[in-house]
Amino acid sequence: MKNILLTLLALALIACGNNNTKPSTPIPHGETIALLQPDLDGGLPINRALSLRASSRNYTSEPLSLEELSEVLWAAAGVNRPDGHLTAPSAIALYPLSLYAFTAEGVYLYSSATHTLTRVVEGDHRALTASQDFAYEAALNIVYIADLGKYENRGIPRTKAEFLCGQDAAGYAENVNLYAAGHGLKSITRGSLRSSEVVALLGLGENFLPVLAQTVGK
Ligand SMILES: Cc1cc2nc3c(=O)[nH]c(=O)nc-3n(C[C@H](O)[C@H](O)[C@H](O)COP(=O)(O)O)c2cc1C
């Protein structure tokens, strides 16, 4: 009897230990994806993540979990304060960037305000986000697209506006790189993308400029 009780206790302890396993929910692809709130205590300490940050050009096709996708986008451009400002800074707090998530199942537009993804194009268009093979099969390619209209009537020349949008995007992307390093994912910031084809696919006007791309995966 004593042995049975000890065995049951051991099994219960193992079950408790398993509660530490990170949840891994498949992404529910569809017209909208309600993303999960971030685990603010998750991942490696920031200094450890910094020590691991490196660009990767070697990916499998393994998809991200819903938890990972949610936190990658929150790291890039999630609301982190009551005033609606984001995890990344933006020049003059203009926030001219939109984030498009290219996956095997479709292209989605990220909303910081609602922390949701809305599908804007069906199908796999990841190849448009790069001129490098490794990106075509990776789980996620983010394209950062600037709305230069946000800079209109501010006395800022277009070249300066484009420069500042690129700087915003670099900040968003580096947040993602650090998130990836701290959560066992791979990532790379990329300037290589097929800009005019992306704009055409998304049906965007002349004020919209893809300024940066990024691959995230496993
Ligand atoms: C703005 C920017 C654009 C980049 N574009 C590309 C790119 O198009 N293709 C690529 O393979 N790497 C690209 N990289 C990654 C750099 O090549 C990489 O950061 C550099 O080689 C240093 O390596 P590390 O990131 O591992 O430290 C880019 C990096 C930055 C910051």
The ligand as an SDF file (V2000), in Angstrom:
LIG
                    3D

 31 33  0  0  0  0  0  0  0  0999 V2000
   19.1200   47.0740  -42.1580 C   0  0  0  0  0  0  0  0  0  0  0  0
   19.6770   45.6840  -42.3670 C   0  0  0  0  0  0  0  0  0  0  0  0
   19.4590   45.0420  -43.5600 C   0  0  0  0  0  0  0  0  0  0  0  0
   19.9480   43.7300  -43.7540 C   0  0  0  0  0  0  0  0  0  0  0  0
   19.6580   43.0860  -44.9170 N   0  0  0  0  0  0  0  0  0  0  0  0
   20.0540   41.8080  -45.0830 C   0  0  0  0  0  0  0  0  0  0  0  0
   19.6780   41.0860  -46.2410 C   0  0  0  0  0  0  0  0  0  0  0  0
   18.9610   41.5880  -47.1160 O   0  0  0  0  0  0  0  0  0  0  0  0
   20.1100   39.8120  -46.3630 N   0  0  0  0  0  0  0  0  0  0  0  0
   20.8940   39.2110  -45.4070 C   0  0  0  0  0  0  0  0  0  0  0  0
   21.2360   38.0480  -45.5780 O   0  0  0  0  0  0  0  0  0  0  0  0
   21.2430   39.8640  -44.2850 N   0  0  0  0  0  0  0  0  0  0  0  0
   20.8420   41.1470  -44.0870 C   0  0  0  0  0  0  0  0  0  0  0  0
   21.1420   41.8020  -42.9290 N   0  0  0  0  0  0  0  0  0  0  0  0
   21.8790   41.1020  -41.8660 C   0  0  0  0  0  0  0  0  0  0  0  0
   23.3510   41.4990  -41.8230 C   0  0  0  0  0  0  0  0  0  0  0  0
   24.0250   40.9580  -42.9270 O   0  0  0  0  0  0  0  0  0  0  0  0
   23.9410   40.9860  -40.5050 C   0  0  0  0  0  0  0  0  0  0  0  0
   23.3550   41.6860  -39.4400 O   0  0  0  0  0  0  0  0  0  0  0  0
   25.4510   41.1580  -40.4750 C   0  0  0  0  0  0  0  0  0  0  0  0
   26.0680   40.2690  -41.3780 O   0  0  0  0  0  0  0  0  0  0  0  0
   26.0360   40.9180  -39.0830 C   0  0  0  0  0  0  0  0  0  0  0  0
   25.7270   39.5850  -38.6430 O   0  0  0  0  0  0  0  0  0  0  0  0
   24.8970   39.3310  -37.3160 P   0  0  0  0  0  0  0  0  0  0  0  0
   23.5560   39.9850  -37.4620 O   0  0  0  0  0  0  0  0  0  0  0  0
   24.7960   37.8540  -37.1830 O   0  0  0  0  0  0  0  0  0  0  0  0
   25.6340   39.9410  -36.1790 O   0  0  0  0  0  0  0  0  0  0  0  0
   20.6770   43.0950  -42.7240 C   0  0  0  0  0  0  0  0  0  0  0  0
   20.9010   43.7620  -41.5220 C   0  0  0  0  0  0  0  0  0  0  0  0
   20.3970   45.0310  -41.3360 C   0  0  0  0  0  0  0  0  0  0  0  0
   20.6190   45.7310  -40.0180 C   0  0  0  0  0  0  0  0  0  0  0  0
  1  2  1  0
  2  3  1  0
  2 30  2  0
  3  4  2  0
  4  5  1  0
  4 28  1  0
  5  6  2  0
  6  7  1  0
  6 13  1  0
  7  8  2  0
  7  9  1  0
  9 10  1  0
 10 11  2  0
 10 12  1  0
 12 13  2  0
 13 14  1  0
 14 15  1  0
 14 28  1  0
 15 16  1  0
 16 17  1  0
 16 18  1  0
 18 19  1  0
 18 20  1  0
 20 21  1  0
 20 22  1  0
 22 23  1  0
 23 24  1  0
 24 25  2  0
 24 26  1  0
 24 27  1  0
 28 29  2  0
 29 30  1  0
 30 31  1  0
M  END
$$$$
